[in-house]
Each structure stands twice: as C-alpha cells, then as structure tokens.
C-alpha cells in the first residue's frame, strides 16, 4: 500500500537506492519543497521516499476539487493511488471486429 504524506521538512527518509534522505538532503534535491506544499509518496511505514511532488500539480493532474483542504486532497490522492485499475476480461465489439479482420487478413495470404 502506498502512503501519501505532506512534506514538513522535519522527517528523515531513505531514498530507494538506500541513501539517507535527511531534511537537509531532501531540501538540496528538491529546492522548492518548503516554498510550496509538497507530498511524499512513501511505504506503509513512512520510511522510503519514493516520490516528492507538488501538491497543487497533483491535484490538477487528478482533477481534484480545489475546495478540498490539503488533508482531504492528500487522503483523496492516497485513495486514488491505492485503487487497483479495473480490468475487463471481455473484448469490446470493436476489439472483436478488429481481431476478426486481422484473422481474415492472415488466412487470405
């Protein structure tokens, strides 16, 4: 499960490559992280910093309502990131037609 946290500039994380992500290192790597609200994509224990993203940009990308508070937006982002994509095992009519036409082309040669 992915956990989304607001970046506060006080917590030490670990980068995926195993190096320590102290607040000073994170601020050096992501210079705007304290100038604008940012979120951290991390593991369930909150130890590994997988991604640092601008909260406003993520809200725009996901089409979240701008009236949501930061905490509500972060909760919505976490829910979206942890929702498995729907997989349809049935082919659509267009896919069936395309497969039939492709098969006809193959046997006609």
trRosetta pair geometry for C-beta under 8 A, 3 or more apart (Angstrom, degrees):
i j d omega theta_ij theta_ji phi_ij phi_ji
1 44 5.3 68 67 -76 98 105
1 82 5.6 20 -148 -124 82 125
2 41 5.9 -20 -170 -164 115 95
2 42 7.6 126 -165 66 66 34
2 43 7.6 -68 -122 -110 46 34
2 50 7.7 -79 -134 43 103 151
2 78 6.8 -161 102 -144 87 72
2 81 4.8 -76 77 129 140 123
2 82 5.6 -154 43 -72 88 86
3 41 7.7 141 75 -160 47 46
3 42 5.1 -39 72 75 97 84
3 43 6.5 19 20 114 107 17
3 44 5.7 128 -32 -106 122 34
3 46 6.0 -70 92 -77 148 75
3 78 6.6 4 -147 -131 37 122
4 39 5.3 2 -173 178 98 127
4 40 7.2 155 -155 75 50 48
4 41 6.0 -22 -100 -101 73 61
4 42 7.6 150 -95 25 24 77
4 74 5.3 -166 116 -171 115 85
4 77 5.2 152 -143 97 178 109
4 78 4.1 -138 21 -74 112 92
4 81 6.7 124 -46 24 119 145
5 39 6.6 152 77 -159 37 73
5 40 4.9 -17 63 56 92 100
5 42 6.1 -3 9 17 113 126
5 46 6.4 65 -39 -130 146 108
5 74 7.5 45 -131 -168 16 136
6 37 6.6 -44 -149 -164 105 98
6 38 7.5 119 -162 81 59 47
6 39 5.9 -52 -102 -103 44 70
6 40 7.7 52 139 12 5 85
6 55 7.3 3 -119 -74 86 136
6 70 6.4 49 -93 154 138 122
6 71 7.8 -63 -33 -88 131 62
6 74 6.0 -76 -54 -84 88 152
7 26 7.6 -157 -156 153 129 142
7 33 5.5 -66 118 -178 151 107
7 34 7.8 -108 117 -77 109 60
7 37 7.9 149 47 -170 84 51
7 38 4.3 -13 31 85 128 98
7 39 6.5 -170 -16 -112 88 14
7 40 5.1 108 -73 -35 91 102
7 52 6.6 38 -61 -139 149 99
8 11 6.5 78 53 -6 100 97
9 23 5.3 77 -180 -151 58 117
9 26 7.6 -159 -121 86 57 124
9 27 6.7 49 -133 -68 99 114
9 33 6.9 145 -81 117 91 108
9 34 5.1 36 -70 -89 139 115
10 23 6.1 -2 -110 -83 16 141
11 23 7.1 116 54 -71 32 96
11 46 7.7 -62 180 156 151 111
12 20 6.6 -14 -175 -174 112 96
12 21 6.5 151 -168 83 60 61
12 22 5.1 -19 -117 -112 100 53
12 23 6.7 -78 -78 -27 66 72
13 21 4.1 -20 72 70 85 123
13 26 7.0 75 32 -71 110 130
13 40 7.1 -157 -68 -167 154 146
13 42 6.9 -118 -129 -110 127 123
13 46 7.9 -101 -108 158 93 63
13 47 6.4 137 -146 172 67 36
13 48 6.5 93 -178 -150 101 14
13 49 3.8 83 128 -35 153 106
14 18 6.6 -17 179 -144 112 29
14 19 7.2 157 -160 80 69 33
14 20 6.2 -47 -109 -110 69 44
14 21 6.0 177 -105 10 12 97
14 47 5.7 7 20 154 105 87
14 48 5.3 -45 72 -104 89 63
14 49 6.9 174 69 10 33 81
15 18 7.0 -34 76 35 78 22
15 19 4.9 3 39 59 117 84
15 20 7.7 -4 6 55 86 5
15 21 5.1 120 -43 -54 80 113
15 48 7.5 58 -171 -157 10 75
15 49 5.9 -39 -95 61 52 99
16 48 6.1 68 -82 -173 62 118
16 49 7.8 -110 -30 75 71 57
16 50 6.3 64 -57 -111 113 63
19 25 7.8 -144 136 173 110 158
20 25 6.9 124 108 16 73 158
21 25 5.4 -134 -147 89 46 121
21 26 5.2 65 174 -64 95 96
21 29 7.8 -60 -138 22 97 144
21 49 5.0 -60 62 16 170 138
22 25 4.7 93 49 8 76 103
22 26 7.0 -144 89 -5 37 87
23 26 5.8 -55 -143 38 30 111
23 27 6.2 28 159 -17 65 109
24 27 5.9 -58 -148 39 27 109
24 28 6.4 29 152 -20 63 107
25 28 5.6 -54 -148 35 32 112
25 29 6.2 23 155 -12 66 109
26 29 5.8 -61 -145 43 30 106
26 30 5.9 -24 171 33 70 105
26 33 6.3 -47 143 42 97 171
26 49 7.1 -152 -106 -118 118 173
26 52 7.2 148 -163 -81 103 152
27 30 6.8 -71 -121 67 24 70
27 31 6.8 61 174 -113 61 42
27 33 6.0 -123 -107 50 60 120
27 34 6.5 -2 -117 -11 108 116
28 31 7.3 6 -152 -77 20 76
29 52 7.9 120 107 26 108 151
30 33 4.1 69 113 -45 111 115
30 38 7.0 104 149 -140 139 169
30 52 4.9 -70 -81 112 162 153
31 35 7.8 18 134 -3 67 122
32 35 4.8 -69 -154 44 66 116
32 36 5.7 5 161 22 102 102
32 38 7.5 128 109 -59 79 126
32 54 7.3 -14 112 -87 124 108
33 36 7.9 -83 -143 57 15 69
33 38 4.7 -61 -144 15 70 156
33 52 6.2 -39 -103 179 118 134
34 38 7.9 -59 -59 11 31 117
36 54 5.7 7 110 -138 131 102
36 55 7.5 -157 144 30 91 88
36 56 6.8 -70 175 7 124 118
37 54 7.4 92 85 -163 60 61
37 55 4.2 -34 113 23 104 134
37 56 6.9 108 62 -28 98 85
37 70 6.1 -116 -159 -126 158 130
38 52 5.7 14 170 -178 130 88
38 53 6.5 159 -158 82 81 32
38 54 5.7 -54 -104 -101 76 41
38 55 6.1 -155 -109 -25 18 85
39 52 7.6 169 84 -151 42 47
39 53 5.5 -19 59 64 87 86
39 55 5.2 103 -25 -85 99 84
39 58 6.5 -47 32 16 131 155
39 74 6.1 171 -111 -117 129 99
39 77 6.8 32 155 91 175 160
40 49 5.6 -66 -158 -130 115 87
40 50 7.9 117 174 41 72 66
40 51 7.2 157 -158 82 45 53
40 52 5.8 -16 -103 -101 70 69
41 49 7.8 93 66 -166 57 49
41 50 4.5 -67 101 71 97 105
41 51 3.9 22 33 47 119 98
41 52 7.9 -132 17 -60 77 30
41 53 7.1 42 -21 2 103 111
41 81 7.2 -154 -127 -155 115 164
42 45 7.9 -103 147 72 109 54
42 46 5.1 57 122 -131 145 45
42 47 6.9 145 -174 42 116 33
42 48 5.8 151 -150 72 76 57
42 49 6.1 -32 -93 -97 94 41
42 50 6.2 173 -95 7 34 92
43 46 6.9 -120 70 -38 65 20
43 47 6.0 -25 51 44 113 81
43 48 4.9 54 -8 35 111 104
43 50 7.4 112 -43 -32 71 115
49 52 6.6 8 179 -52 114 94
53 57 6.4 -120 173 73 94 113
53 58 5.1 81 130 -53 130 119
54 57 4.1 70 78 9 106 112
54 58 6.8 175 85 -11 55 84
55 58 5.9 -59 -149 38 31 108
55 59 6.3 35 154 -22 66 105
55 70 6.6 6 173 -139 159 94
55 73 6.7 90 -178 111 108 135
55 74 7.3 -46 -130 -74 117 87
56 59 5.7 -52 -149 33 31 114
56 60 6.5 30 153 -17 64 105
57 60 5.7 -56 -152 36 32 111
57 61 6.3 32 152 -20 66 107
58 61 5.6 -52 -144 36 34 113
58 62 6.2 14 162 -3 67 111
58 64 8.0 21 120 9 72 128
58 77 5.9 32 143 -117 130 137
59 62 6.4 -71 -146 48 24 97
59 64 4.4 -87 -151 55 76 114
59 66 6.9 97 151 -96 136 66
59 68 7.7 -166 -132 58 123 118
59 73 5.5 -28 -95 -158 113 133
59 77 7.7 -78 -80 -67 61 115
60 63 7.5 28 -176 -72 30 36
60 64 8.0 -65 -47 36 21 80
62 76 7.6 157 122 126 144 107
62 77 6.5 -179 4 -106 166 79
62 80 6.0 108 -145 99 138 177
64 68 6.0 -57 160 23 109 141
64 73 5.5 106 140 -133 153 92
64 76 5.6 128 -122 102 127 145
64 77 7.3 -53 -55 -62 149 82
65 68 5.2 108 80 -24 88 96
68 72 4.1 -133 -170 96 98 117
68 73 4.5 131 110 -61 124 81
68 76 6.6 -41 -157 -3 166 140
69 72 4.6 92 50 10 78 103
69 73 6.9 -142 91 -6 38 88
70 73 5.7 -57 -147 38 29 111
70 74 6.2 29 155 -20 65 107
71 74 5.7 -53 -146 36 30 111
71 75 6.4 31 154 -18 63 105
72 75 5.7 -54 -149 37 32 112
72 76 6.4 32 152 -19 65 106
73 76 5.6 -54 -148 37 32 111
73 77 6.3 34 153 -21 66 104
74 77 5.7 -50 -146 35 32 113
74 78 6.4 34 154 -19 64 105
75 78 5.7 -53 -148 36 31 112
75 79 6.4 32 152 -20 64 105
76 79 5.7 -53 -149 35 32 112
76 80 6.4 32 153 -19 65 105
77 80 5.7 -55 -149 37 31 110
77 81 6.2 27 156 -17 66 109
78 81 5.9 -57 -143 39 29 109
78 82 6.2 12 161 -6 64 115
79 82 6.2 -70 -145 46 26 100
79 83 6.3 35 155 -37 65 106
80 83 5.8 -51 -147 18 30 115
88 92 8.0 52 114 -51 145 84
91 95 4.0 -127 -171 93 99 125
91 96 5.0 126 114 -57 124 81
91 99 7.1 -22 -170 -7 160 139
92 95 4.7 97 51 5 75 102
92 96 7.2 -140 93 -5 40 86
93 96 5.7 -55 -148 36 34 111
93 97 6.3 34 154 -19 67 105
94 97 5.8 -54 -148 36 31 111
94 98 6.3 31 154 -18 65 107
95 98 5.7 -53 -145 38 31 112
95 99 6.3 32 155 -19 64 106
96 99 5.8 -54 -147 37 30 111
96 100 6.4 30 154 -19 64 106
97 100 5.7 -56 -149 36 31 111
97 101 6.3 28 155 -16 66 106
98 101 5.8 -55 -146 38 30 109
98 102 6.2 31 155 -19 65 107
99 102 5.7 -54 -145 38 30 112
99 103 6.3 33 153 -21 64 106
100 103 5.6 -53 -148 35 31 113
100 104 6.4 33 152 -20 64 104
101 104 5.6 -51 -148 34 33 113
101 105 6.5 34 153 -19 64 103
102 105 5.7 -53 -151 35 33 112
102 106 6.5 34 151 -21 64 106
103 106 5.6 -55 -150 34 33 113
103 107 6.4 17 159 -8 68 107
104 107 6.3 -63 -144 42 29 98
104 108 6.0 32 158 -27 65 113
105 108 5.8 -57 -142 32 28 114
105 109 7.1 33 160 -30 60 101
106 109 6.5 -56 -164 17 29 110
